[in-house]
Amino acid sequence: MSLLAELVHDRAALLSAVFLLALAVAAVLADIVAPHDPAQQVLRARLLPPVWLEKGDWQYLLGTDHLGRDVLSRIIHGARASLGIALWAVGLSAAFGVLAGLAAGYLGGRVDAFIMRVVDTQLAFPDLLLALTVLSVIGATPVTLVVVLAVSGWMVFARMTRGVVVSARQEGYVEAAELIGCRPWRVILRHILPNLGASLVTLSIIELARVLLAEAALSFLGMGIQPPASSWGLDISLGKAHIFGAWWLVTFPGMAIALTILSANLLAQWVRATLDAQARDRRAAMVIAARESRQARRRHWRKVLS
């Protein structure tokens, strides 16, 4: 059964995937999808409630903020900023972490000990506190935010990759490839990296949710996306002063964060359960093939020697 067919049969994972896909499309096409300019101020329309409440206006479906800016438009454009930063940060941390994990697991010895000590040391520091400290020194820009979030997340990828590499090197097909003289880079590309697929995809989705929440927290504290740009955490920070009179300023960006993180976690659980089962089947087939190959070689040499 294909991945798409299995996804269709899992309602929670399907709804999560559809929501994340729709959110990604809306973020990419924000200039087209958003009904208003997120920075446009219409003071005569300030603090309008959502359209289904009294005094709501159909021009502003989710209401307006204290400057008369459309809440829905700011959420859509905020998705572009928040998701963009999260994707770049996770991509960079995954690339560096996988390389570090491959070096630690395959080379072993002092290289492994050094990399794992660095990982353990950095994991001992609270990532949000470290990000706040660095950003307060170098300044908060989208680029520095991506770098700081990437640096705070590479360790989990390195530790996961190292574990997979160490486990794979004990498999018969990897040992057979090394015994017949395959170069290390070929062993890694052909026999070890495929084992990373399920774990890497699952961890990347989980890290995407974590980084998204971290970016929202930093923007809320004033050390992330800066006005007049929009992001979900920044909008919550700007709306907290009106939380009792204009609850929608905080509620809708908060719902966007919560639904995105929930969808990412549900999708990650489905990916792990689905791909792990397929990976186990592939590994079992490769082990059986390697065992049969060794047995065939033994039978061949017995015939030759006899």
N, C-alpha and C positions, 0 to 999 in steps of 0.2 A: 504494500500500500504506500502511495506517495505521501510526502510530507503535507501537501495541500489537502489531500483526502483525509488524513488523520487530523489536521487542523479543523476541518469542517465538522468533524464528529465531536470535538471538544468545544462546547458552547462558550465557556469562560475564556479559553485561549483565543477563540475566534473573535469574540467581542473585543478583547484586549488588542488583538492585532489590527482589527478594523479601526478602533479608536486611535491607536498610535499612527496608523497609516494616514487617517484623515487629518490628524494633528500635524503630521509632517508635511502633507500637501498644503494645508492652510498656512503653515509657516513659510514654505517656499514661495507660495503665491499670495503672501500677505498684502502686497500692494494692490492686488486685484480683488481678493476676497474681502478684505476689511471695508466696511461701509463708509468709514470716515478716515481722515488723517489722524493718527493717534496723538499728534502734538497740537492739533487745532483746538483753540480755546473759544468757547461760546459762553460768555459769562451770564447771559440771560437764560441759559439752559443749565446752569450749574446745579449739581446735586439732584438731578431728576431721578426718580425711582425706576425700576424695571417696568416694562410696558404693561405687565399684568396687574400692576398696582395702581391705585388712584394717583392721578397726575402724571402717569407714565406717558411717554411719547413714542410712537412707532418709529421715529427716526433713530431712536436710541434704545435698542431692544433690551439691553442690560443696564440702562441708566447712564448717568454721567458722574464725573467726579467733581471736586470742589472748584475746578477751573473750567468746567463745562466740556471736558474731553470725553469722548465716547468710550465706555468701559469695554465693550466688545472689541472694538478696534485695538485698544491697548492690549487686551489679552491675546489677540491674534498676532500682533507684532511682538509682544512679549514672548510668545512661543518661539518665534524666529531667533530671538536673542538667547533665550534660555537653552533651547535645544541645540542651537549652533555651538554655543560654548561647551555644553555637555558632550556633544559628539566629538569635537576637536580634542577635548581633554581626555576622553576615554580612548580615542584613537592613538594619541601620543603615549599615554601611559601603557596601553596594551602593547604597542610596538617595542618600547624600551623594556617593559617587564618581560615579554616573551624572549627577547634577545638575552637579557640577563639570566633568565631561568634556563635557557638552553645552554649557556656557557657554564652555569653552576652544575647542572645535572649531567652534562656530557663530559666536561673536563674533570670535574670532581676535585679532590685534594684541596690545595690552598685556595684555588679560585672559588670553589664551592663554599669553603669556610668564610672567606672574605665577603662574598656577595650576601650570604645568609646573615652574617653579623650586621651588615649595613641594613638589610631588610628588618631584622629584629630591632635594631636601634631606632629606625624611623617609625616603626609601628608603635614604639613606646610613647611617642609624642602625639597628643591629640591633633588630628589633622586640621580641624577648624581653627584652633588656637594658633597653630603654625601658619595657616593661611592668613589669618588676621595680622599676625606679626610681620610677615613678609610684605603684605600689601600696604600696611601702614608705613613701611620704609620706602618701598619702590613706587608706590602709587597704584591706584586701581584703574586699569584700562582693560578692555576686552582681551588683549594679548597677554598681559601679566596675569589676568584671571585664569586664562586657559593654562598657562605654564604652571602656576601655583597648584591648580586642581590636578593637573597631570602628574606633577611631582609627588603629590599626596596620595596617588592611587596606584603607582606602578608596582608596589611591593606585592600586592595580592596576585597580580599576573605572574610575577617572578616566582613566587612560592608555588603557585598552581603548576606552572610550566616545569619547574624543577621536579616536582613530584611525578608528573606524567613521564618525564624523560627517564628518571631513575627506574620507574616501574617498567617502561618499555624496553630498557636495555637488558632487563632480565628475561624478556620473552625470547622464545626460540628463534623466531624469524629475524630479530635484530642481531642476535648472536651469530646466526648463520651468515647474515650479510657481512658482518665484520670479519668472520673467519675466511670468507672467500676473497677478502681484500678490497671491499667497497670503501671508497674514500669517506671520511667523516661527514662531509657536506652532503653526500649522496644518501648516506644512512639517515641523516637528520631529515632531509627533504622527502625521501621516499617512504621511510618506515616509522619515523617518530612524529613529525609534524601532523600527519593525518589523525593521530590519536588525540591531538589537541582540539579537534573541531568542536565536539559537543561542550567540553569544559570552557573553551575560549568564548564561544557564542553565549553560553549561559552567564558566564562571569561578566562579559561585556554589557549585557542587558541589565544585570544587577548593578554594575558600576555606573551605568547611565542614570539609573534612578538615584543612586547615592550622590553623584556629582550634580544632578539637577537640584536635589534638595540642598546641597552645600552651596551652590550658586545662589539659590533663593535666600538662604540664610545670610550669606555675605552681602547680597544686595539689600536685604532688609536692614542690616547693620550699617549700611552706608559705605561698604568696602567692595562693592561689586559694580554692577551697571549703574551709571550715573545719569541723572536727569540732563536733558529732556528725553533721553532714550527711555524705552519701556522694557521692563522684565517683570515677571510675576512677583518676585520678592520685593522689588522696588515699589510696585503698585500697592502691595500690602503695607509696606512701610509708610507710603504717602497717605494711605487711607485709614491708618489706625487712629488718627486724631478725630475721625468722624464715624467711628465704629458704631456708636449708639444711635446716631441719627441717620447715617447712610451705611447700613450694614453691607450693602452690595459691593462696596469698594474693597472690602476685605474678603467677603465670602466667595465671590466668583474667581478671583485669582487663586485663592486657597483651594477651591474645588478643582481648578485646573491642575495644580501641583499634585493634589491627592489622587485624582483619577489617573494622571500620567504615571505616577509611581506605582499605584496599584496595578495598572495594566502591564507595566514593565515587569513587575514581580510575577504576575500570573503567567505572562508569556515565557518568562525565564524558566519557571517550573515546568511548563509544557515542553519547552525545547530540551531541557535536561532529561526529562523522562523519555522523550521520543528518540533523541539522537544517541543517548547512552545505550538504549536497547539495540539500535542499529549498529553502533560502534562495537558492542559486545559480540554481535553476530559476525561482523567483519574480522575482529581479532580472532575469534574462534576459528573462522575459515582459514585465516592466514597461518595460525598455529598448526591446524590439521594439514594444510598444504606443505608447510615446512617439515613436519614429521614424516609425511609420506615421501617427500623428496629425499630425506636422509635415509629412510628405509630402502628406497629404490636404489640409491647409490651403494648402500651396503650389499644389497642383493647382486648388483652388477659386479662389484669387486670380488664377491665370493665366487661368482661364476668364472671371473677372469683367473683368480688364484687357484681354483680347483681344476 
